Amino acid sequence: MNVTNTASKLNISSKSFSYTAGRRRHLGQGRPTGKLRSNLWHEVPDESLYDSKSIDDWGVNRDMQQSYKAPQEKEFEACKASAAGSLAYRPHSRSELTTKLLDKGFDKATIERALNRLQELGLQSDVEFVTIFARSKWRQSRWAPSRIRIELVRKGVSPEDIEHGLREVFGTDAHKLHVHTEDAESNDATDSSKRLDLQLLESAHRQAHLTRGMPSETRRRRMVAWLQRRGHSWDTISSLLRELAL
């Protein structure tokens, strides 16, 4: 081959073409090597990308997969830590945590995964949340199960979890107080119901004491209102009024 004529046809200098051709003859190959191609046209690719040990069955580099997974894992850990921090402050329902995490910018899939993991670890349970919430409202304000149930629905707790949690606090008859059924499952259930009745009666006595000296009708009206605000049924209210002689 005449190097000069070929170079002129390709519109490149004979000096550079002679160098390239010489390199090819020196290396004894019909085409430039990877290193030479790199010098002429592009960077030499990282050989680890084509290492059989780093390629999965689908032909995708594992290091590249990890680089894509890393941000997702960091997001997941941050979401889980944020939810755990809220739970450390006070119990939350799953719905409450979801709302808080969405407000912080986490996506729904990450939130779902993080909350599932917290449930697996026993750090979050809607039934436990119902139990704690119900006990707190009963002890502090003598809320009836019906009033507690309304608040829990507003907090996004499922009906099944609500009923399960309320049974833990109020027994099998979690719909009303101050009524003892003959078909109670056990003596423990009856004793628990009586205990709740006594607690409510003690609170009603204290409330009635605050209205001492007022007209009877006023005292009765205020007692009825106090019990109704807490969600107690008329059966419970009537029974307490008789107990208090109002």
C-alpha positions in Angstrom: 0.0 0.0 0.0 1.2 3.5 -0.9 0.9 5.3 2.4 1.2 8.8 0.8 -1.6 8.2 -1.8 -3.9 6.6 0.8 -3.3 9.5 3.2 -4.1 12.0 0.6 -7.4 10.3 -0.3 -8.4 10.3 3.4 -7.4 13.9 3.8 -5.1 13.2 6.7 -1.4 13.8 7.1 0.9 11.1 5.9 2.9 11.5 9.1 0.0 10.6 11.4 -1.2 7.8 9.1 2.2 6.3 8.8 2.4 6.3 12.6 -0.9 4.5 12.9 -0.1 1.9 10.3 3.2 1.3 11.9 1.6 0.7 15.2 -0.7 -1.8 13.7 2.2 -3.7 11.9 4.2 -3.6 15.1 1.4 -5.1 17.1 0.8 -7.8 14.4 -3.0 -7.3 14.5 -5.5 -6.5 11.7 -7.2 -3.8 13.8 -6.1 -1.4 16.5 -6.0 -2.7 20.1 -8.2 -1.5 22.9 -5.4 0.9 24.1 -4.8 2.2 20.6 -8.5 2.6 19.9 -8.7 4.6 23.1 -5.9 6.9 22.0 -7.6 7.4 18.6 -11.3 7.6 19.4 -12.4 7.1 23.0 -11.5 6.4 26.6 -10.6 2.8 27.5 -13.6 1.4 29.3 -13.3 0.1 32.8 -12.5 -3.6 32.3 -14.3 -4.4 35.6 -17.5 -3.6 33.8 -17.0 -6.6 31.6 -15.6 -8.9 34.3 -17.7 -12.0 34.4 -17.6 -12.0 38.2 -19.3 -8.6 38.3 -22.0 -9.4 35.8 -25.3 -10.9 36.9 -27.4 -13.4 34.9 -29.2 -10.6 33.1 -25.9 -9.0 31.9 -26.2 -6.0 34.3 -23.2 -4.9 36.3 -23.6 -5.6 40.0 -21.7 -2.5 41.0 -24.0 -0.4 38.9 -27.0 -2.1 40.5 -25.7 -1.2 43.9 -25.2 2.4 42.9 -28.8 2.6 42.0 -30.0 0.8 45.1 -27.9 2.9 47.5 -30.1 6.1 47.3 -33.3 3.9 47.8 -31.8 2.2 50.8 -30.8 5.6 52.3 -34.3 6.9 51.8 -35.8 3.8 53.4 -33.5 4.1 56.4 -34.3 7.8 56.8 -38.0 7.1 56.6 -37.8 4.3 59.1 -35.8 6.4 61.5 -38.3 9.3 61.2 -41.2 7.0 62.0 -39.4 5.4 64.9 -38.6 8.9 66.3 -42.3 9.8 66.2 -43.2 6.5 68.0 -40.6 7.2 70.6 -42.4 10.5 71.4 -45.8 8.9 71.7 -47.8 6.0 70.1 -49.1 6.6 66.6 -51.5 4.8 64.4 -50.2 3.7 61.0 -52.4 6.3 59.3 -51.0 9.1 61.5 -47.4 8.0 60.7 -48.2 7.8 57.0 -49.5 11.4 57.0 -46.5 12.7 58.8 -44.0 10.9 56.5 -45.8 12.1 53.4 -45.6 15.7 54.7 -41.8 15.1 55.1 -41.5 14.2 51.4 -41.2 10.4 51.5 -42.9 8.5 48.7 -45.7 6.1 49.5 -43.8 2.9 48.5 -40.9 3.8 50.9 -43.4 4.6 53.7 -45.2 1.3 53.2 -42.0 -0.6 53.4 -40.7 1.3 56.4 -43.9 0.9 58.4 -44.1 -2.8 57.5 -40.6 -3.2 58.9 -41.5 -1.4 62.1 -44.5 -3.7 62.6 -42.3 -6.7 62.0 -40.0 -5.4 64.8 -43.0 -4.9 67.1 -42.5 -1.1 67.2 -45.8 -0.2 65.8 -49.2 -1.8 66.1 -52.7 -0.3 65.6 -54.2 -2.7 68.1 -51.7 -1.6 70.7 -52.3 2.0 69.8 -56.1 1.5 70.3 -55.4 -0.1 73.7 -53.1 2.7 74.9 -55.4 5.4 73.6 -58.6 3.9 75.1 -57.0 3.4 78.5 -55.7 6.9 78.5 -59.0 8.5 77.6 -60.8 6.3 80.2 -58.5 7.1 83.0 -58.2 10.8 82.3 -61.7 11.6 81.2 -63.9 8.5 81.6 -64.6 8.5 77.9 -67.1 5.8 76.9 -66.2 3.2 74.3 -68.5 4.8 71.7 -66.7 8.2 72.1 -63.3 6.5 71.9 -64.4 4.6 68.8 -65.3 7.8 67.0 -61.9 9.4 67.7 -60.1 6.2 66.5 -62.0 6.2 63.3 -60.9 9.8 62.7 -57.3 8.7 63.3 -57.6 6.2 60.4 -57.7 3.0 62.5 -59.5 0.0 60.9 -62.8 -1.2 62.6 -61.3 -4.6 63.2 -58.3 -3.1 65.1 -60.6 -0.8 67.0 -62.8 -3.6 68.3 -59.8 -5.8 69.2 -58.2 -3.0 71.1 -61.4 -1.9 72.9 -62.0 -5.5 74.0 -58.6 -5.4 75.7 -59.7 -2.5 77.8 -63.5 -2.8 78.3 -63.9 -6.6 77.9 -66.2 -8.5 75.6 -69.0 -5.9 75.9 -67.1 -2.9 74.5 -70.3 -1.1 73.3 -71.6 0.0 76.7 -70.8 0.3 80.4 -72.8 -0.2 83.5 -74.7 -3.2 82.1 -73.8 -6.7 83.4 -74.9 -9.5 81.0 -75.7 -13.0 82.3 -73.8 -14.6 79.4 -70.4 -13.1 80.3 -67.6 -15.3 79.1 -65.9 -15.5 82.5 -65.9 -14.2 86.1 -62.9 -12.1 85.1 -65.0 -10.3 82.4 -67.7 -9.6 85.0 -65.2 -8.4 87.6 -63.6 -6.1 85.0 -67.0 -4.6 84.0 -67.9 -4.0 87.7 -64.5 -2.4 88.2 -65.1 0.0 85.3 -68.6 0.8 86.7 -67.1 1.7 90.1 -64.5 3.9 88.5 -67.2 5.7 86.5 -69.4 6.1 89.6 -66.5 7.5 91.6 -65.8 10.1 88.9 -69.5 11.0 88.8 -69.6 11.4 92.5 -66.7 13.9 92.3 -68.4 15.7 89.5 -71.6 15.9 91.5 -69.7 17.3 94.4 -68.7 20.3 92.3 -72.4 21.3 91.8 -73.3 20.9 95.5 -75.6 23.7 96.6 -77.1 24.3 93.2 -80.7 23.5 92.4 -81.5 19.8 91.8 -82.5 20.4 88.2 -79.3 22.2 87.5 -77.2 19.5 89.1 -79.0 16.8 87.1 -78.7 18.7 83.8 -75.0 19.3 84.3 -74.4 15.6 85.2 -76.3 14.5 82.1 -74.2 16.9 79.9 -70.9 15.7 81.5 -71.7 12.1 80.7 -73.1 12.7 77.2 -69.9 14.6 76.2 -68.0 11.5 77.1 -70.2 9.3 74.9 -72.1 7.4 77.6 -75.4 5.9 76.6 -78.7 6.9 78.2 -78.9 3.6 80.0 -75.6 4.3 81.7 -76.6 7.9 82.5 -80.0 6.9 84.0 -78.3 4.3 86.2 -75.8 6.8 87.5 -78.5 9.4 88.2 -80.2 6.8 90.3 -77.0 6.0 92.1 -76.4 9.7 92.8 -80.0 10.4 93.7 -80.2 13.2 91.2 
